Each structure stands twice: as C-alpha cells, then as structure tokens.
C-alpha cells in the first residue's frame, strides 16, 4: 500500500488475491516452506505458518514493487502490519509506503510526476483495488496537466499571431511601398 503524503490521492493497499497463488506454492512444498513435524506444531498450525509465510512474501514483494517504481517520490520506506504465527514468529500481513503526490511546479513537471505515481501504483504483479484508484487519480492529474499545457500553448500561439499583426499594422509605410502577402 502506498500512502500519499502531500496531495489528495488515496493510498495503495495489499491485494489478498495475490496471496492465493503464493499460498498454493508454499503448500505444494515450494522452497521456503515449513519444516516438518520436527517443529512440534500440529498439522493445522503448520498449514497456518505456511500461509502466513506465503502472505509475508507477497506483501513484501508488493511493497518493494511500489518503492522501486516510485523511486524519488517515496517519502518513507515500507511499514508493515504483522500477525503472530503459531510458531511465535511475526509475519507481514499488510503494508504501506509513503509517497509524495503533490503537483509539480509547472504543468509539465506535474504531468511527469503523475505518470510516475501511476507507474508506482500499478507496479505490483496484482495491484489491489486501492492501487487502481491511485492510478486513476494520477491519470486524472496527468490529464489536467495536459489540458493546462495545451491551453498555455494555444494562448502562446494566439499571442504570437496578435504580435505579428500588430507589428505589421504599426510598421511605418512609405509612399509607394507595397506589402506582398502570400497564402
């Protein structure tokens, strides 16, 4: 989950849907699984530890993807919410990363920043619903910046045309001089 620090975008959140595939791979004996009966835990406790380990990996990977894609915008590293497992270990079950979502100083800077925020929101393999909301808000911010850039360009072009006509109209004309205009 990515938390906006300066701005109005909502926060990223961990998607439990991505946990299903990780839990399945952990239960199937993938590397990093739970040690056997030597741990002294019941079969249901071993299953829970396996699920917690899988969720921990997914949560940490999810938050690291946000941090990698949001480099330069991240205001604080990942912080996690933990759950204690039956083995006495703490496992990450949720997380968040702080990010600066304030607009840039110029529309061009805002556009670039909004595109990076969107990329950071969609960086995990399976973005959560809240991640998608952040991406949509960043896309809206980018759209507004594009409109400002377009408006400024149109005003600049109109001003240039006005200045050109004004300079031609104010130019001193000599008797017998001619102005040729081609279209």
N, C-alpha and C positions, 0 to 999 in steps of 0.2 A: 504494500500500500504506500502511496506517495502522498504526503501531506503538503498542501500549498502553504507557503509561509507568508508571502506578500502578494496577495491577489485574491481572486474570488473563485478560483477553480476548486471543485471538490477534490477529495483525496482518493488515492489509489487504494485498493484493498486486495487481499489474497483471495484467490478463487479456489474454493474447495473442490471444484470439478476436476482440477488438475491433480488432485490428490488420489483419485480413483486409480489412475494408471500407475502412479508411484507405489501405492499400497499393494496393487496386484503384483508388481515386480518384486517388491520386498517379500511378499507372502510366497512367491514362487521360488524363493531361495537365491535371489539376486545377491551380488556382493553387498556386504554391509548388513546382512540380515541378523537376526537374533541368535545368540548362542543357544545350544540345545538345552537339555534337561539339567546340565551342569550348573545353570544359573539358579536353580531352586525355585523357579516360578512355575505356576500352573500353565497349562496349555492356553487358557484364555488370556492370562497375563502376558504370555509370550506373544500372542497374537496382537494384543493391545500395544505392546512395546514395538512390535514390527510396524504397526500402523502409525504410531507416533514418530518413529524414525523416518518413515516414508514422508509423513507430513512435514517434519522438520526440514528434510532435504528440499521438498517442493517449495516451502515458504522461503527458505534462504536463497534458493535459486531465483525465485520470483523477485525478491527484493534486490538481489545483485543485478538482475537484468535492468531494473529501474535505475539503479545507481550508475551502471555502465553507460546506458543510453542518455542519462540526464547529467553526465559529467559537466561541470561548470555551472549547473543550475542547482545542484544538490546543496542544501544548506546544512544538513546534518545527516550522518550515516543512518543505516538501518537500525531500528529498535524493534525488539520482538516482544510478543506476549507469549508466556510459557505455560506449559501444563506439566505437572509432575507425573511420571510414569510409575507403574507398579515396581519397577526396578530401582526407584529412588532418583532417577535422572530427570533433568528438566529438558523438555522438547519444545521447540518453537512451533506455535500453532497459528500465529498471526504476526504481521509485521507492518512497518511503515517507514517511509523515507521522506524527509522534508525537502521541499523544492521551492524555488523562487518562481512565482507565477505572475509577478508584476510586469506591466508592459514596459517596453524599451523606451528610450528617449526619443526615438523617431519611429514613424510607421514602418520603415524598412527594418529597423532593429526589432520592433515588435513582431513583425512577420517571421523573421528568422527564429526568434525566441519561441514563438507559438509552435512553429514546426518542430523544434527540438523538444518542447513539452509533450507534443503529440507523440513523437517517436518514443520518448521515455515511458509514456502511458501504455503504449502498445508493445513495448519491448518483450515482456514475458511471453512464453510459448502459448499460454492460455490466459489472456487478460480477463480480469473479472469485470462484472457489470460496472463497478465503480471506476475501474481503469478506463472503460469505454466512455463513461460520462466525462472523465477528464479529457480524453482525446477529443470528444465532441466539443467541449468548451474551448479547447485550444484551437480547433478548426474554426470555430466561430471568431475567436480572437484574431486568427490569421485572415479570415475573410474581411473583418472590419479594417484591419491594417491595409489590405489590398485596396479596399474602397477609398481609404484616405490617400493612398499613393496615387490611385487613378484620378481622384478629384484634384489633387495637387498638380498632377501632370496636365490635366485639362485646363486648370487655371493658369498654369505657366504658359501653355501654348496660346491661350486666348490673350494673355498679356503681351506676348511676343508679337502677335498679329496686330494688336492695338498700337504698340510702339512703332511698328513698321509703318502702318498707315499714318500715324501722327507725324513721323519724321518726313514722310513724303509730302504730306499736306503742308507742313511748316517750312519745307525747303524753299529758299528764295528762287523765284523763276525770273529768268532774264527775258527780255523782249525777244521773241523769235525762237526761244528754246522749245524743245519738243520732248515729250515723255513718251517713250515707247513701252507698251505693256503687252506682254505675250501670255497666252494662257496655254 
